[in-house]
Amino acid sequence: MTEDLSPAERYAAARVRAAEEATALAPFRAMYDFDLDPFQIEACQALEAGKGVLVAAPTGSGKTIVGEFAVHLALTQGRKCFYTTPIKALSNQKYADLVKRYGSEKVGLLTGDNSINSGAPVVVMTTEVLRNMLYAGSQSLTGLGHVVMDEVHYLSDRFRGAVWEEVIIHLPESVTLVSLSATVSNAEEFGDWLDTVRGDTEVIVSENRPVPLWQHVMAGRRMYDLFEEETDHGGRGVARREVNPDLVRLARMENSRTYNPSDRRRGKMVREADRERERRQRSRIWTPGRPEVIDRLDAEGLLPAITFIFSRAGCEAAVQQCLYAGLRLNDEEARRKVREIVEERTASIPGEDLHVLGYYEWLEGLERGIAAHHAGMLPTFKEVVEELFVRGLVKAVFATETLALGINMPARSVVLEKLVKWNGEQHADITPGEYTQLTGRAGRRGIDIEGHAVVLWQRAMDPGALAGLAGTRTYPLRSSFKPSYNMAVNLVHQFGRHRSRELLETSFAQFQADKSVVGISRQVQRNEEGLQGYREGMTCHLGDFEEYARLRRNLKERETELAKQGAAQRRAAAATSLERLKPGDVIHVPTGKFAGLALVLDPGLPAGRTGGHRGFEYHDGPRPLVLTSERQVKRLASIDFPVPVEALERMRIPKSFNPRSPQSRRDLASALRTKAGHIVPERHRKDRSPAADDREIARLRAELRAHPCHGCDEREDHARWAERYHRLQRDTRQLERRIEGRTNTIARTFDRIVALLTEMDYLRSDEVTEHGRRLARLYGELDLLASECLRERVWEGLSPAELAACVSALVYEARQSDDALPPKVPGGKAKAALGEMVRIWGRLDALEDEFRINQAEGVGQREPDLGFAWAAYQWACDKGLDEVLREAEMPAGDFVRWCKQVIDVLGQIAAAAPREDSTVAKNARKAVDALLRGVVAYTSVG
C-alpha cells in the first residue's frame, strides 16, 4: 500500500512505473485481460533489449505470447516480422488469431496452399517457405526485424528437422530470433548453440504448468490416483511422490494365479469358496470400454476429453462404439449450433462427395458431441472438429498422437488407452517425452482449475513403471540435420565451397557431435598419462626396449599367422579327402567319440555331387554317414577328421540294409570287423612346421638375439610393461578414431555430396552450372532424381495427367512398405516414363555407393514409390472422388495430403524446367490446375 511507503519510496516506485510505461511491453500487456507470467515478462523484456530468446515451457503455458510480442515490437518499430510454424494447420490458426488483433491489411499468410497479402509487415508461414526465401534471396526479406519459430523442437524431426537449422544458420545477423519450444531437458545446450550462431540469446525455461495436472488410472468402475497425496515442504519444491498402494495391490492381485493345483487335496467346498472370493476380487479389475470411459468422465465433470488411440481405425471405431452405446453429450441447442457450423463450413463440398466422405455418419457423431481426429480425415473435417472442440460443442475426441503436435486444442482431461504404440518398425513403449507431450493437453488455462491425465488399466500393468513415465521430464532435443543435394548447390551458389563448409560446421548437429567428443578426449588424455607411466616401466638401460618389444610382437604375429595357415591347409586337405569317399569305403576315424573302424554309408556331399545328401546344409564340408564297428550309425563332421583320411578297404553294402534295424546294423558291423579288423591304419606323419623354413621368422629371431635388450636380467619384467603399453596404445588409437569420426562429420558428408555433384556436372569448383541452378529450385527428398529426369527429358511429351502420375513417385511413400502386389500404374508413355525414373534412380544409387553417401544416415535418394501414380492420374483425368478413393483404397485425408504434395512439387518443376523446346513447364502448370479441384481445392482459410 502506497500510504505505508515513505516519500522517497513512493517517488522510486513512481519512477519504476513511469519507466515501465515508456516501454513497448506496457501497451502490449494492456491488450490482455490477464497478467503475464514471470517467464513471459522476462522473455519480452529480453526481446525489447535487442536479445534473441529461447523459451522452453510446457504445452498450454502461453509461450506464444512471447511470439506475439515480437509481432507487436516489429510493428512498433516499423519493421517486418515472420511467424513460422511447422504445419499448415497451425499457420492457418495463428493467421486467424493475428488478423483478429491487427486486421487483415497488416497480416499475411504463406503456405504451400495459400498466399494471402504476402507483402504485409507480419506474415505467418511454414518454416519451409522461409527456408526457400532465404535460398532464393527474396526481396521480402528486406526490412525483416524478427522471426518467430514456433514449435522449434521440430528440428529433431528426422524428415523435416534440417529445415529449422537451415533457417537459423542462414537468417541475416540483423534479424532477432524468437524460438518457442516444448519443455526439453537440454534447453541450455540448445541455447548455447543459438548464442554461438545468432549472438546474444537469453534462455528462459519454465517447468511450471499453469494448470496443475493430476494423474489417474481407471480400472473397472473406479478411478485411482496414480500418486498418494503429495506435500510441499515449506515451499521448497514437491516432496517425493509415492505410488498409490491401492494400485500396487491391484497389480499384485491381477498377476496372482487364480488357482493353485496343489490345492487339489483340499475339500471341494473350500476350493469353490476360494475361487468365488477371488472372482469377486477380480471382477473389480477390467479395462473399461470406450463408451464407459466417456460416460464416467462425464459423470465426474471431467469433459471435454481427448482420448489418444495410436491407430486411425481405432479412432473411427471408438466413435462408432459411442454412437451404438447411445451416448449423447449435447443438448438440443448445442446440436442445432453444431449443424449450423458444419453446414456453413462444408457448403462448398458437392453432395455426391459428402456421401463418399462419410459426412452423415460424421455429422451424427458431432451432433452428439463425439468425433475422431487423425491424418486420414479430410482437412476441412479436421478443422471443423477443432473449432467445435474449442467452442465446447464437441466434448469427446478420439485422436492419434499427431493432435499433440502444435494444434491448439486444450481439454480438461486426456485419456491414454495404452502405453505402447507402433513406431513404424515395432510396437514400443512410449517415451517419457511422448507421455509429457500427450498429457500436456490436459487443463485449459483460464477455464480449468486442474487438468487430469487418465491411463486405462491394462493386463500386466506396472504402476511403478507408469509413475516413472509420468514423473520423468526427459525430452532431449537431438539434431536431425543432414546436408542434401539442393542445400549443397544453394550454399555453394551463395557462399562458395569453403564458406559453405564453415557454415555447416556451425550446425546444431555438429555442435552436439563436438560436445560428445569432450568425454572421449578426456579419456584419451588419461590414457596418454598412463602410457607415459608404462613407458618408464619398460625402460631398459641396455637399449631401446620399445623396439625390442616390437620385434617380439612381430615374431609372435608371424608365428600365429603361419600356424593359422597350416591349420587351414590341413582342414582343406581333410575336406578334399572326405569328398573322395564313396559308399562302401572302409575308413579309420582318427579322433572323436566315434574314433576307430567305420564303413561309409553315404559320403555326405551336397546335392548335385556324387551320392549327394539333401538332409543338411553344406557349410562345413562333407559330413559322411558311417556305421562304426560298435554297430552305431552316425553322421560325422569335419572336426572328426583333423587329418586326411583314405579308404583302407572296400565292402559291398547289402541292398536290404536298414540303418534303423538293430539286426541289420549288427550283421553289417560284424562283417566290417571280419573284413578289416586286422588292418592297422597308417600313422599320419606330422608335417614339418611352416615356421621352420620361414625366412621372415628366421630374420626376426636373429634380430631379437642380436638386440642389446635380449641380454637384460629384467627382460621379462620390461616385457610385461611393454605389453600393457601396447594394449593401452591400441585402445587410445581406437578412441582417437572415434573422435575423428565425430569431428567434422557434417562437413565430410557435404564434401562427398559436392564431389558427386561435381562428377555429374552440377558444380565446377565454386561455380554452379546450369544443371545446378535447376537443382537449386527443386526441394524435396528426391531432388536430384527430379533434376536428372528434367535433364534427360524423361517427362517430355507427357500429358498433364501422366506428368502428375510420374511426379507422384517423387513424393509418395506407402505407410506399409512391404506390399506384396505391384502398384497399378497408367499405361503408355506414363508407364515408360515411370520405368525410366526407376532406372535413373538405380544409376544414382550406384553412384551414391561409390561416393559413400549413405541413405541409412538420412542422406541420398530413396527408391521412387509408384503407389500413388494411378490415383494421381485418375484425379487429374477428372474422375469422381468415389471411384478414385475406392481404387486407391486410401482415406480422403491421405489422398488430399498426397495430392497437395504432388501439386507443390509440380510447381517447383514448372519453375525449374527449361522454357525453350520443352513442354514440361506448361504441362506441370496444367497438371496443378487438373489436381486442384474438389476436395483438394477446399481452402483452409476464408
Secondary structure by P-SEA (a helix, b strand, c coil): ccccccaaaaaaaaaaaaaaaacaaaaaaaaccccccaaaaaaaaaaaabbbbbbbbccccccaaaaaaaaaaaaaacbbbbbbbccaaaaaaaaaaaaaccccccbbbbcccccccccccbbbbcaaaaaaaaaacccccccccbbbbcccccccccccaaaaaaaaacccccbbbbbbbccccaaaaaaaaaaacccbbbbbbbccccbbbbbbbbccccccccccccccccccccccccccaaaaaaaaaaaccccccccccccaaaaaaaaaaaaaaacccccccaaaaaaaaaaaccccbbbbbccaaaaaaaaaaaaaaccccccaaaaaaaaaaaaaaaccccaaaaaaaaaaaaaaaaaaccccccccccaaaaaaaaaaaaaccccbbbbcccccccccccccbbbbcccccccccccccccaaaaaaaaccccccccccbbbbbbcccccccaaaaaaaaaccbbbbbbcccccaaaaaaaaacccaaaaaaaaaacaaaaaaaaaaaaaaaaaaaaaaaaaaaaaaaccccccaaaaaaaaaaaaaaaaaaaaaaaaaaaaaaaaaaaaccccbbbbbccccccccccccccccccccccccccccccccbbbbbbcccbbbbbbccccccbbbbbcbbbbbbcccccccaaaaaaaaaaaaaacccccccccccccccccccaaaaaaaaaaaacccccccaaaaaaaaaaaaaaaaaaaaaaaaaaaaacaaaaaaaaaaaaaaaaacccccccccaaaaaaaaccccaaaaaaaaaaacccccccaaaaaaaaaaaccccccccccccbbbbccaaaaaaaaaaaaaaaaaaaaaaaccccccccccccccccaaaaaaaaaacccaaaaaaaacccaaaaaaaaaaaaaaaaaaaacccccccaaaaaaaaaaaaaccccccccccc
